[in-house]
Amino acid sequence: MDAPAPLAGLAYDDLAALLAARGMPASHAERLAGRALRRGTLDLASIPGLGPRGVAALSPALTLRATTVVHRTPSLDGTTKLLVGLPDGERVEAVLMPLARSWSGCVSSQVGCGAACAFCASGLEGLRRSLEPFEIVEQVLHLADEARARGQKLTNLVFMGMGEPMHAYDRVVGAIRRLTDPRLLGFGPSRITVSTVGVVPGILRLAQERLGCHLAVSVHAADDALRRRLLPVGGQWSVEEVLDAAEVFRVTTGRFVNLQVTLLAGINDGVEHAERLATAIRGRSFHVNLIPVNAVPGTPFVPPTQEVLDAFRGVLVARGVIAHVRTRRGSDVAAACGQLRRRAAGAGPADDAAGAGGPAVTPGAGRGAGSGAGSGAGPGSARTFRGPRAPLQ
């Protein structure tokens, strides 16, 4: 007998077909979505209008939640990190963050990550697998539950957790379509941002999807050699290629493009790096988020001082670039993606160091050397808004 289908993984028409196959009216699809997806109901018997026969018919075929929160860690700054258990025993991370006037969620697209960014905890154990659409959507449901318990509402969503969304392309797009379908969750597409290390084919493909979401691109250095050292996968495309693709996305969709620059003390945080970045942008209407790195055990990276951050931003602003320093969130609860999962699995600093396996980047080597990434920065908020190339799946 087949396992029950997760409600969060069904497109609306598939849900209606499932109901019809069990002799139930299509109108129950809206009832299920309204209660289970938008209000967080976890029990079929608690959904008005189904009746005992409807519950009996649906129970073997449909589950309202196939994943569970196995660990919840609140931060002193209001951030809460969730470790979400998947049906096969794997675990991923999702983070709820309070912003000035809203609540933002950060979700994962893969178990682990194959991007091998030099300072990221998610990539220390490599890629295990991509998530299914329901596993992505259910992270959002768990975050919405968490916000609801505080009397709040989840209003923004970023794909900046574990994994490279462009390497789980079809799953991520499928999840976004379910999230934004007004008959299902009805999450506003303009409140969703997809992040990437700069996978150019994925950026160009996403520009044609008409999803209505925004894009965030990890740049981290305008010098190709340094960027390749920090972003072994994203660095396979030149900075010029990445920014050109981001501009195509911006012009095609009319949505914002954020350039993410994680600053590492003594590596990419000098004013000369800021000058090169401003030159690379060349007046294009990108927003730049400057992110002080969150220290990850087993890596040598530390954030720059506030003075260095201000100097870097000052150069960009003087050159006409819109730039903000992102507020770091949840550093006391290992909120940089991948950290909590590794901690729960018992990986300590020694394990992190042994498993890093990435390119060596020595603090100080980037300055003046002319010589390089998403997740060690940790979740946060800007002050305004929100190996070989892996195949697109």
Stockholm file with secondary structure:
# STOCKHOLM 1.0

chainA/1-393         MDAPAPLAGLAYDDLAALLAARGMPASHAERLAGRALRRGTLDLASIPGLGPRGVAALSPALTLRATTVVHRTPSLDGTTKLLVGLPDGERVEAVLMPLARSWSGCVSSQVGCGAACAFCASGLEGLRRSLEPFEIVEQVLHLADEARARGQKLTNLVFMGMGEPMHAYDRVVGAIRRLTDPRLLGFGPSRITVSTVGVVPGILRLAQERLGCHLAVSVHAADDALRRRLLPVGGQWSVEEVLDAAEVFRVTTGRFVNLQVTLLAGINDGVEHAERLATAIRGRSFHVNLIPVNAVPGTPFVPPTQEVLDAFRGVLVARGVIAHVRTRRGSDVAAACGQLRRRAAGAGPADDAAGAGGPAVTPGAGRGAGSGAGSGAGPGSARTFRGPRAPLQ
#=GR chainA/1-393 SS CCCCEEGGGCCHHHHHHHHHHTTCCTHHHHHHIIIIITSCCCCGGGSTTCHHHHHHHHTTTEESCCCEEEEEEECTTSCEEEEEECTTSCEEEEEEEECSSSEEEECCSEEECSSCCTTCSGGGGCEEEECCHHHHHHHHHHHHHHHHHTTCCCCEEEECSSSCGGGGHHHHHHHHHHHHCTTTTCCCGGGEEEEESCCHHHHHHHTTSCCCCEEEEECCCSSHHHHHHHCTTGGGSCHHHHHHHHHHHHHHHCCCEEEEEEECTTTTCSHHHHHHHHHHHTTCCCEEEEEECCCCTTSCCCCCCHHHHHHHHHHHHHTTCEEEECEECCGGGTCSTTHHHHHHTTCCHHHHHHHCCSCCCCTTSSTTTCCCCCGGGCSEECSSCCCCCCCCC
#=GC SS_cons         CCCCEEGGGCCHHHHHHHHHHTTCCTHHHHHHIIIIITSCCCCGGGSTTCHHHHHHHHTTTEESCCCEEEEEEECTTSCEEEEEECTTSCEEEEEEEECSSSEEEECCSEEECSSCCTTCSGGGGCEEEECCHHHHHHHHHHHHHHHHHTTCCCCEEEECSSSCGGGGHHHHHHHHHHHHCTTTTCCCGGGEEEEESCCHHHHHHHTTSCCCCEEEEECCCSSHHHHHHHCTTGGGSCHHHHHHHHHHHHHHHCCCEEEEEEECTTTTCSHHHHHHHHHHHTTCCCEEEEEECCCCTTSCCCCCCHHHHHHHHHHHHHTTCEEEECEECCGGGTCSTTHHHHHHTTCCHHHHHHHCCSCCCCTTSSTTTCCCCCGGGCSEECSSCCCCCCCCC
//
